[in-house]
Amino acid sequence: MIYLTDLYKQIIKSFGKIDNAVDMTCGNGKDTLFLASISKKVYAFDIQETAIKNTQTLTKNYDNVEFIFDNHINIDKYITDKLDVVVYNLGYLPNGNKSITTSASSTLDSLKKVLKILNDKALVILEVYHHNPEEKNKLIDFTSNIDSELDVFKIDMLNKVNSPFLIIISKKNALK
């Protein structure tokens, strides 16, 4: 079986040089750890103290991670750098409180802000889950109508009911 997180990490690895990356939902830290190993600078957002602590523990050997204990909707308050790679792994903290979850409004608002501060060559990866139908549907609607300057891909497992899927936004042939 191919896991979507492994797939998008392979896509990111093929991207090339990464100066600034953002993990918009650091969770237990696996994406932040991966980004820290291949990027000059990583910003890691989360609204749960447990998630920040888990990620700090996992990335303790890296000095290129800046932790932001806030909702990713506030990205513009913390980041002025142009971004190369942005990862959203949506939903709730694995093994955490399932009532604390990403929301359609904050995810969409942060994504709109991210699209304005992307580098000339950039990738945005969203792993989307079916357990939040409002967020899923609004993301599909929004990304289906993004300006054609950007390429938008959807990677879905057709034979697995309710499996997560990826939305990948690529700027200026970032995947070449």
C-alpha positions in Angstrom: 0.0 0.0 0.0 1.2 3.5 -0.8 0.5 6.0 2.0 -0.4 9.5 0.9 2.1 11.1 3.4 4.9 9.0 1.8 3.7 10.0 -1.7 3.7 13.8 -0.9 7.1 13.5 0.8 8.4 12.0 -2.5 6.9 14.8 -4.4 8.4 17.4 -2.1 11.8 15.7 -2.3 11.8 16.1 -6.1 11.0 19.8 -5.7 14.7 20.9 -5.3 16.1 23.6 -3.0 13.7 24.6 -0.2 14.4 27.8 1.7 11.2 28.3 3.6 8.6 25.6 4.4 5.5 25.6 6.6 3.8 22.8 8.4 0.4 24.3 8.9 -0.8 21.6 11.3 2.3 20.1 13.0 0.4 17.5 14.9 2.8 14.8 16.2 5.7 16.3 14.2 6.4 13.9 11.4 5.9 16.4 8.6 7.8 19.1 10.5 10.7 16.6 11.0 10.7 15.7 7.3 10.7 19.4 6.3 13.4 20.3 8.8 15.7 17.7 7.2 15.4 19.2 3.7 14.7 22.9 4.3 16.7 25.9 5.5 13.8 27.2 7.6 10.5 25.5 8.8 7.6 27.2 10.5 5.4 24.8 12.4 1.8 25.9 13.4 -0.6 24.2 15.7 -3.4 25.3 18.1 -2.7 22.5 20.6 0.1 22.7 23.1 0.4 18.9 23.0 1.1 19.0 19.3 3.7 21.7 19.7 5.4 19.7 22.5 5.3 16.5 20.5 6.8 18.2 17.5 9.5 20.0 19.6 10.5 16.6 21.0 10.7 15.0 17.6 12.7 17.8 16.1 15.0 18.5 19.0 18.1 17.9 16.9 17.1 20.7 14.4 17.7 24.4 15.0 15.8 25.5 11.8 12.3 25.1 13.2 10.2 28.0 14.5 7.1 26.9 16.5 4.0 29.0 16.3 1.3 28.2 18.9 -1.5 29.7 17.0 -4.1 29.0 14.3 -2.7 28.9 10.8 -5.3 31.5 9.8 -2.9 34.0 11.4 0.1 33.1 9.1 0.4 36.7 8.0 1.1 37.8 11.6 4.2 35.6 11.7 5.6 35.0 8.2 6.8 37.6 5.7 9.2 35.4 3.8 8.2 34.0 0.5 7.3 30.3 0.8 8.5 27.3 -1.2 6.6 24.4 0.3 3.4 24.5 2.5 1.9 21.3 4.0 -1.6 21.0 5.5 -2.4 17.6 7.0 -6.0 18.4 8.0 -8.3 16.9 10.5 -7.4 16.2 14.2 -4.3 15.3 16.2 -3.7 11.6 15.8 -4.3 9.9 19.2 -5.6 13.3 20.5 -9.0 14.9 21.1 -11.0 14.3 18.0 -13.3 17.2 18.8 -10.4 19.7 18.1 -10.2 19.8 14.4 -9.3 22.0 11.5 -12.2 24.0 10.1 -13.3 25.0 6.6 -13.1 28.7 7.4 -9.7 28.9 8.9 -8.2 26.5 6.4 -9.6 28.4 3.4 -8.6 31.8 4.9 -5.0 30.6 5.6 -4.8 29.0 2.1 -5.8 32.3 0.5 -3.1 34.1 2.4 -0.5 31.4 1.5 -1.2 31.7 -2.2 -0.2 35.4 -1.9 3.2 34.7 -0.4 4.4 31.8 -2.5 7.8 32.0 -4.1 7.9 32.0 -7.9 8.3 28.2 -7.8 6.3 26.7 -5.0 4.1 23.7 -3.8 1.2 23.6 -1.5 0.1 20.1 -0.3 -3.2 19.5 1.4 -4.1 16.1 2.8 -7.9 16.2 3.1 -10.1 13.8 5.1 -13.8 12.9 4.5 -14.7 13.2 8.2 -15.0 16.9 7.8 -17.3 17.2 4.8 -17.7 21.0 5.0 -13.9 21.5 4.9 -13.5 18.9 2.2 -16.2 20.3 0.0 -15.1 24.0 0.4 -11.5 23.1 -0.4 -12.6 21.2 -3.6 -14.8 24.1 -4.7 -12.1 26.7 -4.0 -9.1 24.9 -5.5 -11.2 23.9 -8.6 -11.5 27.6 -9.4 -8.0 28.8 -8.7 -6.4 31.0 -11.3 -4.9 29.0 -14.2 -1.5 30.5 -13.3 -1.4 27.7 -10.8 -1.8 24.0 -11.5 -4.1 22.1 -9.1 -3.9 18.3 -8.8 -6.2 15.9 -6.9 -4.8 12.5 -6.0 -7.5 10.1 -4.8 -7.7 6.4 -4.1 -10.6 5.4 -6.3 -11.2 1.9 -4.7 -11.1 3.0 -1.0 -14.2 4.5 0.4 -13.6 7.6 2.5 -9.9 7.5 2.2 -8.1 10.8 2.4 -6.9 12.5 -0.7 -4.3 15.0 -1.8 -4.8 18.4 -3.3 -1.5 19.7 -4.7 -1.1 23.3 -5.9 1.9 23.9 -8.0 3.3 27.3 -9.0 5.4 27.7 -12.1 6.0 24.1 -13.0 7.3 23.3 -9.5 6.9 19.6 -10.2 9.3 19.6 -13.2 
